[in-house]
Amino acid sequence: MAAAPVWSVDPRTGKQREQVAVEATAQEVDAAVRAAHEARGALADRAVRAAFLRTAAQRLEDAKDTLIEVADAESALGPVRLTGELARTCFQLRAFAGIVDEGAFLDVVINHPDDTTVPPTPDLRRYKVPLGVVAVYSASNFPFAFSVAGGDTASALAAGCPVVVKSHPDHPALSELVAKVLRRAAAEHGVPEGVLGLVHGFEAGVELVKHPLVAAAGFTGSVRGGRALFDAAAARPVPIPFHGELGSLNPVVVTEAAAEERAEAIGTGLASSMTMGVGQFCTKPGFVLAPAGEAGDRLLKSLVDGVSDTDAGVLLDHRMRDHFLAGIEERTRLADVESPVTPGAGGEHTVSAGFLTVPASRLTAEGAYDVLIEECFGPVTVVARYESPEEVTAVLSRLPGNLTATLHLSEAEGAGEGRGAELLAELTPLAGRVLVNGWPTGVAVAPSQHHGGPYPATTSTSTSVGGTAIERWLRPVAYQGVPEALLPVELRDANEAGVPRRFDGRLER
């Protein structure tokens, strides 16, 4: 493959800022993967990798001013948003360090021989081991939290897996800086710098997922790009797990009773959520089922006011801006689609927020209106006005898989009256996170979090946020009849490793 230059580009002007690197050749991808593979042994000690993760967080914080400046120049997301995102990234690293210390992720189970069972139980000891080198594909919209030092990387390193990152072309300079910070943190603990590789370029990403020493991959991006890599991962002589986040509509259902009770508050909240970050959050509510009638009209008026007060903003790159404008044009050409606040070009390099409305009846069967239930990346949402509960059910039955689904209920419905439980049951198959009377933007980094969902939201049932994200990079192995002296320390009777385990049926903490 040709070694084309990699430029840092200012999305506010569309102009190239500086040459950062060159696209990696096949030989350079191979070298990065092999260096990562050779670094596996340095991550075998849980204490070492926990310390590495904590040091990485500290060194990122030490370099905060420079990192925020470069990130803003490449993403136009603004220092406030980026400062919060960097803090989240450092929190993730420290959280995974704590998970490594605790050891519960190893799922240790020990059974001693028991001749009374049918069939008899031999000496069996089971736990989880790291898969190997993980390929991580950075996201455009989270240059810290879903990029070089983001959740995929943090969880993979916590599992004991070295990482090779394919940088996103929207923030190559930041990617280089963050990679250097993490490599320096690794060196402080005797871990080879090859434990974190970084490559640039589209072809490099394809070579990476095909490399025989890559054992798994994590991806955040578009349906088109993610599906191509997913198919490549499955088509390998030895297929590998591909944990991809591809796209999400994040539907919202507002009951008539909820609209009657607090239409204005719902409209204001929707406006804030759908325009947050110029509509570039993966959890942006992109489709809303709201009632027709007076209460629904009040909701729309509040939405008009909220969206109209939103300033035009810069998308992450001009390619995304072009796709956004083309998507709006395609949708507004449809009959019965109205735009109370028209989204579109806010200037030569910006876009303005808006929303579209359509009768829900247009979406109850396949046809040209299907584009309205596809994600449009940017500050726009579609409000479908329904006339009956049957229309709500018919439309929901046609929606794809999502990261989130939201239900707005009245106080009485929340207490068990009406269709609240029924609607919650209809939304649950559609998403990995179901909210009531809230908004999906903002994903807490918590042990109970699930950031994933049915396809095309993700290509697996796993989460990319929260402590259980570590499970993606592990596989179970059972040892039968192995002498104690030869067992991994975590599987020995004395439990020198001090990990939680299930010992002959008893849970020990």
C-alpha positions as CSV (number, residue, x, y, z in Angstrom):
1,M,0.0,0.0,0.0
2,A,1.2,3.5,-0.7
3,A,2.6,5.6,2.2
4,A,0.4,8.7,1.9
5,P,0.9,11.6,4.3
6,V,-1.4,12.0,7.3
7,W,-2.5,15.5,7.9
8,S,-4.0,17.2,10.9
9,V,-7.0,19.2,9.7
10,D,-8.9,22.1,11.3
11,P,-12.6,21.3,11.0
12,R,-13.4,25.0,11.5
13,T,-11.8,25.9,8.2
14,G,-11.2,22.6,6.4
15,K,-7.6,23.5,6.0
16,Q,-4.6,21.2,6.7
17,R,-2.6,22.2,9.8
18,E,0.4,20.0,9.7
19,Q,1.7,16.6,8.5
20,V,1.6,14.2,11.4
21,A,2.8,10.9,10.0
22,V,2.4,8.7,6.9
23,E,0.0,5.9,6.4
24,A,1.4,2.6,7.7
25,T,2.6,0.1,5.2
26,A,1.7,-3.6,5.5
27,Q,5.2,-4.2,6.8
28,E,4.8,-1.5,9.5
29,V,1.4,-2.9,10.6
30,D,3.1,-6.3,10.8
31,A,5.9,-4.8,12.9
32,A,3.5,-3.1,15.3
33,V,1.5,-6.3,15.8
34,R,4.6,-8.4,16.4
35,A,5.9,-5.9,18.9
36,A,2.6,-6.0,20.8
37,H,2.6,-9.8,20.7
38,E,6.1,-9.9,22.2
39,A,5.0,-7.6,25.0
40,R,2.3,-10.0,26.3
41,G,4.5,-11.4,29.0
42,A,5.1,-8.0,30.6
43,L,1.3,-7.8,31.3
44,A,1.1,-11.2,33.0
45,D,1.5,-9.7,36.5
46,R,-1.7,-8.2,37.6
47,A,0.0,-5.8,39.9
48,V,2.2,-4.4,37.1
49,R,-0.7,-3.8,34.7
50,A,-2.8,-2.1,37.4
51,A,0.1,0.2,38.2
52,F,0.6,0.9,34.5
53,L,-3.1,1.9,34.1
54,R,-2.9,4.2,37.1
55,T,0.3,5.8,35.8
56,A,-1.2,6.2,32.4
57,A,-4.1,8.2,33.9
58,Q,-1.7,10.4,35.9
59,R,0.5,11.1,32.9
60,L,-2.5,12.1,30.8
61,E,-3.6,14.5,33.5
62,D,0.0,15.9,33.6
63,A,-0.2,16.6,29.9
64,K,-3.8,17.9,30.0
65,D,-3.1,21.4,28.7
66,T,-1.3,20.3,25.6
67,L,-3.7,17.4,24.9
68,I,-6.8,19.6,25.2
69,E,-5.3,22.3,22.9
70,V,-4.4,19.7,20.2
71,A,-7.7,17.9,20.6
72,D,-9.7,21.1,20.1
73,A,-7.7,22.1,17.1
74,E,-8.5,18.8,15.4
75,S,-12.1,18.3,16.6
76,A,-13.6,21.7,17.4
77,L,-15.4,20.1,20.3
78,G,-14.3,22.9,22.7
79,P,-12.1,22.9,25.8
80,V,-15.0,22.4,28.2
81,R,-16.3,19.3,26.5
82,L,-12.8,17.9,25.9
83,T,-11.7,18.5,29.5
84,G,-14.6,16.5,30.8
85,E,-13.9,13.8,28.3
86,L,-10.3,13.5,29.3
87,A,-11.3,13.3,33.0
88,R,-13.7,10.5,32.0
89,T,-10.9,8.7,30.2
90,C,-8.6,8.9,33.2
91,F,-11.4,7.7,35.4
92,Q,-11.8,4.7,33.1
93,L,-8.2,3.8,33.4
94,R,-8.2,4.0,37.2
95,A,-11.5,2.0,37.3
96,F,-10.0,-0.8,35.3
97,A,-6.9,-0.8,37.5
98,G,-9.2,-1.4,40.5
99,I,-10.9,-4.2,38.6
100,V,-7.5,-5.8,38.0
101,D,-6.6,-5.5,41.7
102,E,-9.8,-7.1,42.8
103,G,-9.5,-10.1,40.4
104,A,-13.2,-11.0,40.2
105,F,-13.1,-10.7,36.4
106,L,-11.1,-13.9,36.3
107,D,-14.2,-15.9,37.3
108,V,-12.2,-18.4,39.3
109,V,-14.1,-21.7,40.0
110,I,-12.5,-24.6,41.7
111,N,-14.1,-28.1,42.1
112,H,-12.3,-30.9,44.0
113,P,-12.9,-34.5,43.0
114,D,-16.3,-35.8,44.0
115,D,-17.3,-39.4,43.3
116,T,-20.9,-38.9,44.5
117,T,-21.9,-36.8,41.5
118,V,-23.2,-38.4,38.2
119,P,-20.9,-38.6,36.4
120,P,-18.1,-38.3,39.0
121,T,-16.4,-34.8,39.1
122,P,-12.6,-34.8,38.7
123,D,-10.3,-32.0,40.0
124,L,-11.4,-29.1,37.8
125,R,-10.3,-25.5,38.0
126,R,-11.5,-22.8,35.7
127,Y,-10.6,-19.1,35.1
128,K,-10.1,-16.7,32.3
129,V,-7.0,-15.8,30.3
130,P,-6.3,-12.9,27.9
131,L,-7.0,-13.5,24.2
132,G,-3.8,-11.8,22.9
133,V,-3.2,-8.7,20.7
134,V,-6.4,-6.5,20.4
135,A,-6.9,-4.2,17.4
136,V,-8.7,-1.0,18.5
137,Y,-10.3,1.3,15.9
138,S,-10.7,4.9,17.2
139,A,-14.0,6.8,17.0
140,S,-14.2,10.3,15.5
141,N,-16.6,11.8,18.1
142,F,-14.7,10.9,21.3
143,P,-11.0,11.7,20.6
144,F,-10.1,10.7,24.2
145,A,-12.7,8.3,25.6
146,F,-13.1,6.1,22.5
147,S,-9.7,6.5,21.0
148,V,-6.0,5.6,21.8
149,A,-6.5,5.6,25.6
150,G,-10.2,5.0,25.6
151,G,-12.4,2.2,27.0
152,D,-11.4,-0.4,24.4
153,T,-7.7,0.1,25.1
154,A,-8.1,0.4,28.9
155,S,-10.2,-2.8,29.2
156,A,-7.9,-4.7,26.9
157,L,-4.8,-3.7,28.8
158,A,-6.6,-4.6,32.0
159,A,-7.3,-8.0,30.7
160,G,-3.6,-8.5,29.9
161,C,-3.9,-7.9,26.2
162,P,-1.5,-5.6,24.3
163,V,-3.2,-3.2,21.9
164,V,-2.5,-1.9,18.4
165,V,-4.7,1.2,17.7
166,K,-5.8,2.3,14.2
167,S,-6.0,6.1,14.7
168,H,-9.0,8.0,13.4
169,P,-8.1,10.4,10.5
170,D,-9.9,13.3,12.3
171,H,-7.4,13.5,15.2
172,P,-4.0,12.0,14.1
173,A,-1.9,14.5,16.0
174,L,-3.7,13.9,19.3
175,S,-3.5,10.1,18.7
176,E,0.3,10.4,18.4
177,L,0.6,12.4,21.6
178,V,-1.6,10.1,23.6
179,A,0.3,7.1,22.4
180,K,3.5,8.6,23.5
181,V,2.1,9.3,26.9
182,L,0.9,5.8,27.4
183,R,4.2,4.3,26.2
184,R,6.1,6.4,28.6
185,A,3.8,5.2,31.4
186,A,4.5,1.6,30.3
187,A,8.2,2.1,30.4
188,E,7.9,3.3,34.0
189,H,6.8,-0.2,35.0
190,G,9.2,-2.1,32.7
191,V,6.6,-2.8,30.1
192,P,7.9,-2.6,26.5
193,E,6.6,0.4,24.5
194,G,5.4,-2.1,21.9
195,V,2.5,-2.9,24.3
196,L,0.7,0.0,22.6
197,G,1.1,0.2,18.8
198,L,-0.4,3.0,16.6
199,V,-1.0,2.9,12.9
200,H,-2.6,5.4,10.5
201,G,-4.5,4.9,7.2
202,F,-7.5,3.0,5.8
203,E,-5.5,0.2,4.3
204,A,-3.6,-0.2,7.6
205,G,-6.9,-0.8,9.3
206,V,-7.8,-3.6,6.9
207,E,-4.3,-5.2,7.3
208,L,-4.7,-5.0,11.0
209,V,-7.9,-7.0,11.3
210,K,-6.5,-9.6,9.0
211,H,-3.2,-10.1,10.8
212,P,-2.8,-13.6,12.1
213,L,-1.5,-12.5,15.5
214,V,-4.5,-10.2,16.2
215,A,-6.8,-12.1,18.5
216,A,-9.8,-9.7,18.7
217,A,-10.9,-6.2,17.6
218,G,-12.9,-3.3,19.0
219,F,-14.5,-0.7,16.7
220,T,-16.6,2.4,17.1
221,G,-17.8,4.1,13.9
222,S,-20.2,3.8,10.9
223,V,-22.3,0.8,9.8
224,R,-20.5,0.7,6.5
225,G,-17.0,0.7,7.8
226,G,-17.7,-1.5,10.8
227,R,-19.6,-4.1,8.8
228,A,-16.7,-4.3,6.3
229,L,-14.2,-5.0,9.1
230,F,-16.6,-7.3,10.9
231,D,-16.9,-9.4,7.7
232,A,-13.1,-9.4,7.3
233,A,-12.7,-10.6,10.9
234,A,-15.2,-13.5,10.2
235,A,-13.6,-14.4,6.9
236,R,-10.1,-15.0,8.3
237,P,-8.8,-18.5,8.2
238,V,-9.1,-18.3,12.0
239,P,-12.1,-15.9,12.7
240,I,-11.8,-13.5,15.7
241,P,-14.2,-11.7,17.9
242,F,-15.2,-8.3,16.5
243,H,-16.9,-6.0,19.0
244,G,-18.2,-3.2,16.8
245,E,-20.4,-0.2,17.6
246,L,-21.9,0.7,14.3
247,G,-24.8,3.1,14.7
248,S,-27.9,3.8,16.7
249,L,-31.2,5.7,16.3
250,N,-32.0,5.8,20.0
251,P,-35.8,6.0,19.9
252,V,-37.9,7.9,22.3
253,V,-41.6,7.2,23.1
254,V,-43.7,9.9,24.8
255,T,-47.0,8.8,26.0
256,E,-50.0,11.0,25.7
257,A,-50.4,11.2,29.5
258,A,-46.7,12.3,29.8
259,A,-47.2,15.0,27.2
260,E,-50.3,16.3,28.9
261,E,-48.5,16.4,32.2
262,R,-45.1,18.0,31.2
263,A,-45.0,18.7,27.5
264,E,-42.8,21.8,27.8
265,A,-40.2,20.0,30.0
266,I,-40.0,17.1,27.6
267,G,-39.6,19.4,24.6
268,T,-36.8,21.4,26.3
269,G,-35.0,18.2,27.4
270,L,-35.2,16.7,23.9
271,A,-33.8,19.9,22.4
272,S,-30.9,19.8,24.8
273,S,-30.1,16.1,24.3
274,M,-30.4,16.0,20.4
275,T,-28.2,19.1,20.0
276,M,-25.6,18.2,22.6
277,G,-22.1,18.1,21.0
278,V,-23.7,19.3,17.7
279,G,-25.7,16.1,17.6
280,Q,-22.5,14.0,17.4
281,F,-23.2,11.7,20.4
282,C,-23.7,8.0,19.6
283,T,-26.7,8.1,22.0
284,K,-28.4,11.2,20.5
285,P,-32.2,10.7,20.4
286,G,-32.7,10.6,16.7
287,F,-36.3,9.4,16.5
288,V,-39.3,10.3,18.7
289,L,-42.8,9.0,18.8
290,A,-45.0,11.8,20.2
291,P,-48.8,12.1,20.3
292,A,-50.8,14.1,17.9
293,G,-53.2,16.6,19.5
294,E,-52.9,19.6,21.8
295,A,-50.4,18.1,24.2
296,G,-48.1,17.0,21.4
297,D,-48.4,20.5,19.9
298,R,-47.2,22.0,23.1
299,L,-44.2,19.6,23.2
300,L,-43.3,20.6,19.6
301,K,-43.5,24.3,20.5
302,S,-41.1,23.8,23.4
303,L,-38.8,21.8,21.0
304,V,-39.0,24.7,18.5
305,D,-38.0,27.2,21.2
306,G,-35.1,25.0,22.5
307,V,-33.7,24.2,19.1
308,S,-34.0,27.7,17.8
309,D,-31.9,29.0,20.7
310,T,-29.0,26.6,19.7
311,D,-26.1,28.2,17.9
312,A,-24.7,26.7,14.6
313,G,-21.8,24.4,15.2
314,V,-18.9,22.7,13.5
315,L,-19.0,19.0,12.8
316,L,-15.9,16.8,13.2
317,D,-15.0,17.1,9.5
318,H,-16.3,18.3,6.2
319,R,-17.2,14.8,5.0
320,M,-19.6,14.4,7.9
321,R,-21.0,17.9,7.1
322,D,-21.7,16.9,3.5
323,H,-23.4,13.6,4.6
324,F,-25.5,15.5,7.1
325,L,-26.7,18.0,4.5
326,A,-27.4,15.3,2.0
327,G,-29.3,13.3,4.6
328,I,-31.5,16.3,5.5
329,E,-32.2,17.0,1.8
330,E,-33.2,13.4,1.2
331,R,-35.6,13.4,4.2
332,T,-37.3,16.7,3.5
333,R,-38.1,15.7,-0.1
334,L,-40.7,13.2,1.3
335,A,-44.3,14.1,1.2
336,D,-45.8,15.0,4.7
337,V,-42.4,15.6,6.2
338,E,-42.2,19.1,7.7
339,S,-39.4,20.9,9.3
340,P,-40.6,23.3,12.0
341,V,-37.0,24.3,12.5
342,T,-35.0,23.5,9.4
343,P,-31.7,21.8,9.9
344,G,-29.0,22.5,7.4
345,A,-25.9,24.7,6.6
346,G,-25.3,27.3,9.2
347,G,-22.4,28.8,7.3
348,E,-19.5,27.7,5.1
349,H,-18.2,25.3,7.7
350,T,-21.0,25.0,10.2
351,V,-24.5,23.3,10.5
352,S,-27.6,24.5,12.2
353,A,-29.8,22.3,14.3
354,G,-33.4,21.4,13.5
355,F,-36.0,18.7,13.5
356,L,-38.5,17.1,11.2
357,T,-42.0,15.9,11.8
358,V,-44.0,13.1,10.0
359,P,-47.3,11.3,10.6
360,A,-46.4,8.0,12.3
361,S,-48.7,6.2,9.8
362,R,-46.1,6.8,7.1
363,L,-43.7,4.5,9.0
364,T,-45.8,1.5,9.7
365,A,-44.8,-0.3,6.4
366,E,-41.7,-0.6,4.3
367,G,-41.1,2.1,1.7
368,A,-39.4,5.4,0.9
369,Y,-40.0,6.6,4.5
370,D,-37.6,4.0,5.9
371,V,-34.8,6.6,5.7
372,L,-36.5,8.4,8.6
373,I,-35.7,5.5,10.9
374,E,-32.1,5.4,9.9
375,E,-29.4,7.4,11.9
376,C,-28.5,10.8,10.6
377,F,-25.3,11.9,12.3
378,G,-25.6,15.5,13.4
379,P,-28.1,17.9,15.2
380,V,-31.4,16.6,13.9
381,T,-34.2,14.4,15.1
382,V,-37.4,13.0,13.6
383,V,-40.7,13.4,15.5
384,A,-43.3,10.9,14.3
385,R,-46.9,12.0,15.5
386,Y,-49.0,9.0,16.4
387,E,-52.8,8.8,16.6
388,S,-53.2,5.5,18.5
389,P,-51.3,3.0,20.6
390,E,-51.5,0.6,17.7
391,E,-49.4,3.0,15.6
392,V,-46.7,3.1,18.3
393,T,-46.5,-0.7,18.4
394,A,-46.4,-0.9,14.6
395,V,-43.6,1.6,14.3
396,L,-41.5,0.1,17.1
397,S,-41.8,-3.3,15.5
398,R,-39.9,-1.9,12.4
399,L,-37.0,-0.2,14.3
400,P,-33.4,-1.6,14.1
401,G,-31.3,-2.4,17.2
402,N,-30.1,0.5,19.3
403,L,-27.8,1.5,22.1
404,T,-30.6,3.1,24.0
405,A,-34.4,3.4,24.0
406,T,-36.3,6.0,26.1
407,L,-39.8,6.1,27.5
408,H,-41.5,9.2,28.9
409,L,-44.4,8.3,31.2
410,S,-46.7,10.3,33.4
411,E,-46.5,10.0,37.2
412,A,-49.5,7.7,37.3
413,E,-48.0,5.5,34.5
414,G,-44.8,5.3,36.4
415,A,-46.7,4.0,39.4
416,G,-48.1,1.1,37.3
417,E,-51.2,2.5,35.7
418,G,-51.8,2.5,32.0
419,R,-49.5,1.1,29.4
420,G,-46.1,1.8,31.1
421,A,-45.1,-1.8,31.7
422,E,-46.4,-2.8,28.2
423,L,-44.3,-0.1,26.4
424,L,-41.3,-0.9,28.5
425,A,-41.6,-4.5,27.4
426,E,-41.8,-3.4,23.7
427,L,-38.7,-1.2,24.0
428,T,-36.5,-3.8,25.8
429,P,-35.8,-5.9,22.8
430,L,-34.7,-2.8,20.8
431,A,-31.8,-1.6,23.0
432,G,-29.0,-2.3,25.5
433,R,-30.0,0.5,27.8
434,V,-33.7,1.5,28.5
435,L,-34.4,4.8,30.2
436,V,-37.6,6.1,31.8
437,N,-38.2,9.9,32.1
438,G,-34.6,10.8,31.2
439,W,-32.4,11.4,28.2
440,P,-29.8,9.0,26.7
441,T,-26.9,11.4,26.1
442,G,-24.3,11.0,28.8
443,V,-23.1,7.4,29.5
444,A,-22.0,6.8,33.1
445,V,-18.8,4.8,33.5
446,A,-20.3,2.5,36.2
447,P,-20.1,-1.2,36.9
448,S,-23.7,-1.7,36.0
449,Q,-23.5,0.2,32.7
450,H,-24.2,-1.5,29.4
451,H,-23.2,0.4,26.2
452,G,-24.2,-2.0,23.4
453,G,-27.3,-3.3,21.8
454,P,-28.9,-5.5,19.1
455,Y,-27.4,-5.1,15.6
456,P,-26.6,-2.6,14.1
457,A,-25.9,-0.9,17.4
458,T,-23.3,-3.5,18.1
459,T,-22.0,-6.7,16.6
460,S,-21.9,-8.5,19.9
461,T,-23.8,-8.7,23.1
462,S,-21.0,-7.1,25.1
463,T,-20.6,-3.5,26.5
464,S,-17.8,-1.1,25.6
465,V,-18.4,1.0,28.8
466,G,-18.3,-0.1,32.4
467,G,-16.3,-2.8,34.2
468,T,-17.7,-5.8,32.3
469,A,-16.1,-4.4,29.1
470,I,-13.0,-6.4,30.1
471,E,-14.9,-9.7,29.4
472,R,-14.5,-9.1,25.6
473,W,-10.8,-9.8,25.7
474,L,-10.8,-12.9,27.8
475,R,-11.6,-16.6,27.3
476,P,-12.3,-19.3,29.9
477,V,-10.0,-22.3,30.3
478,A,-10.4,-25.3,32.6
479,Y,-7.5,-27.4,34.1
480,Q,-8.3,-31.0,35.0
481,G,-6.1,-33.1,37.2
482,V,-3.2,-30.6,37.1
483,P,-0.8,-30.9,40.1
484,E,-1.0,-27.9,42.4
485,A,2.6,-26.9,41.8
486,L,1.9,-26.5,38.1
487,L,-1.3,-24.5,38.4
488,P,-1.6,-20.7,37.9
489,V,-1.4,-19.0,41.2
490,E,-5.0,-17.9,41.0
491,L,-6.2,-21.5,40.9
492,R,-4.3,-22.9,43.8
493,D,-6.1,-24.0,47.0
494,A,-4.3,-21.5,49.2
495,N,-5.5,-18.5,47.1
496,E,-2.2,-16.6,47.4
497,A,-3.5,-14.3,44.7
498,G,-6.4,-13.2,47.0
499,V,-9.0,-13.3,44.3
500,P,-12.8,-13.9,44.7
501,R,-13.7,-17.4,43.7
502,R,-16.3,-20.2,43.9
503,F,-14.6,-23.0,45.9
504,D,-16.4,-26.3,45.9
505,G,-19.7,-24.5,45.4
506,R,-19.1,-21.8,48.0
507,L,-18.6,-18.2,47.0
508,E,-15.5,-16.8,48.7
509,R,-14.7,-13.1,48.6
